[in-house]
Amino acid sequence: MKQLTFKATTYFLLPLLLLFSIFILLRGHYLPGGGFVGGIIAATAFVLHSFAFGLRRTRQLIRVNPRLLMPFGLALAIFAACLPIFQGFPIMTGLWLDEPLPVLGLIGSAFIFDTGVYFVVLGATLTIIFSISESV
Amino acid sequence: MLFAVMSGFIVASLIPVLGKFIRTKWSVLLTALPACLFIYFLSFIPRVAGGEDLLITYQWIPSMGINFSFLIDGLSLLFALMITGIGTLVFLYTTSYLKGDLYLDRFFGYLSMFMAAMIGIVLSENIFTLFTFWELTSISSFFLIGYNNTEKPSRVSALTALAITGLGGFFLLAGMALMGNITGTYSITEMLGSGDIIRQHPTYYILLICIFMGAFTKSAQFPFHFWLPAAMKAPTPVSTYLHSATMVKAGIYILARFTPIFNGDPAWNYTLMAVGGFTMLYAAYISIFKSDLKEILAFSTISALGILVFLIGLGTAGAIKAMAVFIVVHAMYKATLFLITGIIDHETHTRNIFELGGLRKVLLPVAIAGLLAMLANSGIPPTLGFIGKDLIYESTLSAPVFPWLLTIAAIATNVFLIYSSILAGIKPFAGKLPQQFKNIHLPSWRLWVPPLLLASAGFLTGLAPSLLEHSLFYPVVNSIMPGTEAMNLKLWHGFNLVLLLSAITIGTGILTYLIFKPAPGKVNWMEKFSKYTPQNIAYRASVLFRKIAVFVTSSLQNGYLRLYVLVIISFLTLLLAYKAFTGVEIYIDPSRISPLTSAELIVMLILIISMLYTVYTPSRLSAVAAMGVIGYCICLLFVFYSAPDLAMTQFTIDTLTVILFVLVLYRLPKYINYSNWRIRLRDGIISLLFGTLMTLLAFMVYNEPTNKSTAQYFANNSYTLAHGKNVVNVIIVDFRGLDTLIEITVLTISAIGVFSLLKLQLNKYDQEL
């Protein structure tokens, strides 16, 4: 019975937590939050899911191997860092769009960078936890 | 220019993608890389011969004085031509020598990388880029020596070479950093101009030792020479390229490059003369007792390097001339002999000179190359080697100190070298052809053309030395000693003392060979002394070193996490206790302390209760849960003191930590009370001490006058410069973004570390090897 409650809760919690993590990521530039916390919250969501439904189901749900999220995130961050070079600015200069986008708000290279952080943290956390839980 | 230097690295990085393609017969195409570079560097000859020094600068880290600046003068051009010229032949040779090898692509990758690094060394005008390239040659050499990585001797030799040259590189870095410090510049040309300041500086002798160590280890001078014979485990093209023609000359290059600074100082000249002189004599003597062709060549190479160091030590204009000529001579004949050895090894599968003989009947072009190389090696006219040897005698005869002693040393060295060159260049081809070698055929042209080309070049340039004189040799001398009068290289100097000495040398050399015939018994006789060689001593030292390392590691890191924590905490405690012991001023201003609120009080109470619970609970899981509560309490404290970002992160991290602990502990047996009261007491005391000291530290921080200018800057500019209202996040992703980039890289590495520790079964792999 307990297990059932847990599963049912997780079923709804997973999308909510993921959405929340993206919300935290987005609002990071103005209010407490950011890629690091966001990534960990997303990882927690998946870990919760794996507790309820088993690791195999979680891996199926994520589809990509969490390990691959790390290089993806790193590439994204490096891309954001190098973006200013093409416009003749030094590396890591913040670039910003002139007009805010709908929903997302004002977007700049710092946001892409933060998204990279998000994916690296998510990938690293999941890799570590999954590796440990598979080997014990 | 930058592209020319980097092209080798670019090719090397493309190799993994093009691997399959390179393993086929198309590997020949790679020869185009050194060939193009060779032609490119040839095009500089007219300008350099005209007395022009080309300085090409690309900015890298200009704020720290580190730039990619390349200098093309006589000295660097000579080396660059040698590297690319011999490189072309070695690349061509390798395509046939290692044909069908499973990892041919990898080999070419390392080789291209090495070549690029070597070009980088000789062209670098900035000491930091020079050092970077220097280390890159050591690393690529490590991979090339250990190319047959399934064989243990190969791996050991590779490690030896890396250890010795790495040690030298470390010293070189220290020496160069000192030089940079003294002169205030990292540009070599600017340093060369401030020799006086360097020589009068109090750290001058330390600096000199560092430079010597760097050069002597790389150029295999006694007592660091033993890595070179060991490195002969590498495939022959590697021995040819790295260990006779180029890499080992990097040390010579450094010495020659810095000659303008140090020359004239007795410490410099006498050390080089002594070390070089001893090395040349010792190695030449050893070389005649060896039976393996490659070992003979290795020792005669060490001897030749000794000669070069010795000539730089002499430091006269004549000696520098002799050095310039001898570098080229040696590169040509020694590379030839190595390539020949490779062919012999490839065809007969032995390198033992006592088994080889009569190969001229089946490998005629190779035999011709061998003969020509031997003539050059022995300094028999009309080869360039003859001119080189004459120049050496001339410079020893006119040496400022002990001219006769030095001349005799040079003659003795040459006698031994003639002996060993006959062993390597003539012996395998002379006499009767043994039965088992009857059906050997001449291999592909790609194997025998390179040595023949090199050997003929050495022969032909001897006939017309003036060809190279103005274009190559004189610019070298001029770049080391500006304003030296033009040289006049001639094959025939008329009857004089030098000619007589030459004749004596050649005569004695050949006579010695005829009288003192090589025999296996003599080889064994020499083996008895192997106990006292530097190699053996270094080996024992490394074994001892490893034992100590194992002892220290196993006593500090025994695999129990509790011990690790104990060691770390005790060390920190000691450090802090020392600081507290030396005196700390603590003054607490009561007016700055805000009153305790009831919320804070409650959190503190919960904190203390859960701490006590953690310590006294009999169950692992509840201890972990209590730890989680402690974490959350700290989060709440962060919230109280207006650090919501920190609180949020701490909260999520704590949650994850508890999950991780539960994952691991879930599988462990139920709580066993294995720690007795003594251990508990010890841990308690250490914790208390550590806690007290941390509190003390916190008070100290509180007392420090804080500098808030950075914080103020971030707070003021986060919105105007970075469009962010959350200063913490702006610092993370913008102001200090590079830190974050590095941090997430570290995070990735640690995740890969955890993954590979848990998932890759390396133990099994180790047992198979």
Interface residues (C-beta under 8 A of the other chain):
Chain A: I24 G28 H29 Y30 L31 P32 G33 G34 G35 F36 V37 I40 I41 A43 T44 V47 R67 M70 P71 G73 L74 A77 I78 A81 I91 M92 G94 W96 L106 G108 A110 F113 D114 G116 V117 V120 V121 G123 A124 T125 T127 I128 I129 S131 I132 S133 E134 S135 V136
Chain B: P644 D645 M648 T649 T652 I653 T655 L656 I659 L660 L663 V664 Y666 R667 L721 A722 H723 G724 K725 N726 V728 N729 V730 I732 V733 D734 G737 L738 T740 L741 I744 T745 L747 T748 S750 A751 I752 V754 F755 L758 K759
